[in-house]
Amino acid sequence: MPRARKYPEELLERGARLVFESGRPIAHVAADLGIHPEALRKRVRQAEADAGQRRDLGVPLRNVAPTDK
């Protein structure tokens, strides 16, 4: 059975929206909402990737063959 989420999806979405709209640091918005800054940071990064603003997330890793020694 999967573990229950610590924070509701709506709260994390609201926090990410506040970060983008206000320009305030993630840590300040997280403190105002009473959530852990790392949880909000992950949501903000994912929202940026979904919007195409980040290239380092959402891209599958390429298969790399091990080098022969």
Secondary structure as UniProt FT lines:
FT   HELIX           9..22
FT   HELIX           26..33
FT   HELIX           37..50
FT   TURN            51..52
//
